[in-house]
Structures are given as structure tokens and as C-alpha cells.
Amino acid sequence: MGLTEFDVSVLFDPLNIVAILVGSLAGMFFGAIPGVGAMVVLVLFLPISFLLPPLPAVLLLLAVYQSSEYGGSISSIILGIPGSPSNVATILDGHPMAQSGMPGKALGYSLWASAIGGLVGGLALLFLAVPIAAFAMTLSYPEYFLLGMLGILAVAVISSHDLVRSIISAILGLMVGTVGMDLITGAPRFTGGQMELYSGFTLVAIILGMFAFSEVITMIRDNGSQPAPDTLSVKTKVPFAELRTTAKATTGGSIIGSLIGIFPGTGSGTASWFGYSLAKKLSRNPDRFGKGSPEGIAGAESANNSSVGGSLLPLLTLGVPGSPAIAIVMGAFLMHGIVPGPNIFAEEPTLTYGILFGFLLTSVAMFFSGKLVTPIFSRVLKIPSEMLIPAVLLISIVGVYAANTSSFELWVALTVGVIAYFMRNLGFSLPAFVLAFVLSGIIEENFRRALLVSGGDLTIFVTRPFSLVLVLIIVGLVGLGIWGKVRGTRREKILAEVQGTDEQESKA
């Protein structure tokens, strides 16, 4: 089945439409809660996706992901508190515009930019997926091993402030992923005699524990520390003439977000900052940035939404999730017995093309849902923590138990949640851990099979052309991380010397 042969009417099955609409509303609602973000919302809805057929299950999660990116801008603009890391750049101009008495207009710019960015990312996915999948068919075990390693290193190096702790987090994720039956010999590993661990730790227990349970602990610790807005009467209306002034910023942010999303590990947070920086360079009024510039809002929000489509591309074509959030979406594929990768276009054509076209519908649904319910959902910011914490905890417990109807999984999730809470506070990277855990099977299996094929000769990873390219990219990423670490250390040393000199002069 080709792109032009797909029956688009499949998308308009009532279950698919309901899944997209429910996902859009839920993603927007939870995304508006500071600190929740796309990751937590996705892990809460992952167990629900197991109850649906594959296509509506994936569309539900994609709609949640897409809308939560816009939903995060609600708290960023009104409160100045980011809904997620991908909405931090939006604060720089969104919150000042809201403070100047135009919160509705700021949200309007965000909604339009998010919708356009989502459509551009969807179009990039639609037209690039098949060519990249065809190229992926020429790859073998060495390339898939290196792609998995590249994804983990990209998260550790590019998306982290502490390289060492991120690498440790990734190693821990790989180690946890080895628990269970050996992928090749079938021998049990690190199970401690527990029959429940013969199939390894489940994705649902790890992810819900890592993000939802640890988030509940954090919310309990920070109870009452966030200010409540005085008024939330907002309307997302923006005159068309004013929207035109953000055209360059929206276009630039959408394109660069799509491109950045394709590279595993970069994520929407990185894309939003690139989009914001590009918007400032393209603007005729760069001095307005940081003071309530519509272009700043448009650049950041179009980039983080377009990166969603871009990050889905390596999952469908290479079997490697482009971001930690897409790694959760990958969980829905695996739980339905479907392995993403180049073969999925031949083995599951209806599902694959349904996702490609359906992704465009998630952006449309997000826009119209946002127009209708943003004034209502913005009030989620006034929900007291005493009500929110039990609700998130209950949903998390039900989600873990429903996945395998096992109380053992609840204890695993709780233990992981406590560990994740301390990891988060000590500066370790939860996204690096999760992505490493998800990719551990791909990395281990392809590494071992590559060595079996080559008779143990490690040069197989550098003698194949694309493998060599990937090795050079990995070396470059490691070098970039080390250089950034050295530069940061030198900057801290110089700053300490300057501060010491100033203290001596003040005493003199």
C-alpha cells in the first residue's frame, strides 16, 4: 500500500475521532497544570491505550502529546510558571504580555502558532516517512545499535545540564533493562528468583513510577508554594492583521522544530529555544523580545509543537524514539505486539498511514478544542493541591494495576517513584534513564547479533559507511559534552576569582 492508496475514510471511524478529541482535551487540561507536562500525561493515559485497538490507541497518545505542548503555555503565560520544560521560552514574552492586560491575546498567539507548528510537523512526517523508511531497509545490526546509542547520548549531552549525572542515569536505565530473560539464550538474569521478573520490569510500572509517583511526592513537598492568579477570564481572539506580524516567526519555528525533532534525544524543550532564538534573529523589532513580543511566543510555541511530528519520524522509520515522550508512545506499539521500524510500512500499512494522516487531525482538533476550552481549562490553575494530588495518585495506581493486574507492579512503581524523587533532587536525568530503559533491548540485541555476524570483530561498526558516520556523530557528541563541561568549569573558576577579588577590594 502506498501513500496515495490509503483509504482516508478509516480515520473517520467514530472510535478514532473520539480518541483524538479525548486526547486533545485531556492533554490540554493536564498540560495546563504546572509541573505535570507531556510525560506525566502520557504515562497516565498509556494504560488506557491498551484497552483500544492499535490505531485509536496511538492517536489518543499523540493527541495528548500534541495538546499538552500547547496546554503548558497556559500556565507559562498566565502565571509565569512553565507547564513543562518545553514551555519555558514562552514565559519570556507570554507572561509580560499577560501582565500588560492581554492574557487572552497571548494565548491566542500561542494557540495559532502551536496549531501551525503541529501541521508543519505532520506534513514533514507524512512526506519524509516513506523515503527514510526505504533507506532504513538498507541498515543492519551495527547501525541499529549505534542509532540506539546515539539517541541516549543525545539526551545525555544535549538535553541535560550535568553530563556526568545524565550518563550515569542512562547506564542505570540500561542495567534495569537487562533484568529478565536473556534476549538470545533465554537464561534468566538478575531476577532474584522472582517469577514476576522473568519478563523484566514493565514499561508502565517504570514510567508511572518514574514520573507520576515521583511527581506526587514533589507536589506534596511543595504544597501551597505556587501562587494562584486573581482572574482567569481569557479569550483567545487575535485580529488577523496582528497574526500576520508573526508569520516569519511561526514559519521559522515550525521548520526548525521539525528538523530538530528528527534527531533523537533533542526533544521539544530544545526545539522551543531554537525557535525562539530564530524568531528573534528574523524579527524587525528584536528589542521587543522579553517585553511581550508576539513573535517570541510564536517562535517558541510553533517549534515545540512541530518537534512532536519530527520526533515521531525516527520511531516509525528506524524504530528509535525521537524523544522520551515518544518512547512512551512506543510502549503502546509494543504492548499491542507491533514493533516500529521500516518493516511496519509493509506489515501494518493501514496502521502506519492512519498515524501519518491522523497526526494532522490531532493538530486540527487541538486548535478547535483550544478555541473552545482554553478559558475553562485555564481555571485548572486554581485547583487546590489537596484535590489534585489524590486524583493523580489514584489514576497512577489504577494505571499500574490495570496493565497486568499485579500488585507486584504497584510495589515496583512505588519503589521506582521514591528512587526517582531522589534522582530528580540530586540532578540526575529521568528522561535519560527512561529512554535508555526503552532502548536497552534494541541496543543489546543488535550489538550481540552484530558481533555474532562478524565473529566478534568490532571493526564491523566502522567498516560500513553509515555505521562510520554514526560513530563520528557519537564521537562528536561526546566531544561536545566534554567541551561544554570544561568551558563551564573554566567559567565558574573565573567567576569565583572575580568574586574573590571584589570581596578583597570591598574589605580594603
Salt bridges, closest charged atoms under 4 A:
GLU143 OE2 - ARG464 NE 2.68
ASP162 OD2 - ARG165 NH1 2.62
ASP182 OD2 - ARG189 NH1 3.38
ASP182 OD2 - ARG448 NH1 3.04
GLU215 OE1 - ARG424 NH1 2.96
ASP222 OD1 - ARG221 NE 2.94
GLU242 OE1 - LYS105 NZ 3.08
GLU444 OE2 - ARG189 NH1 2.57
GLU444 OE2 - ARG448 NH1 2.93
GLU445 OE2 - ARG449 NE 3.06
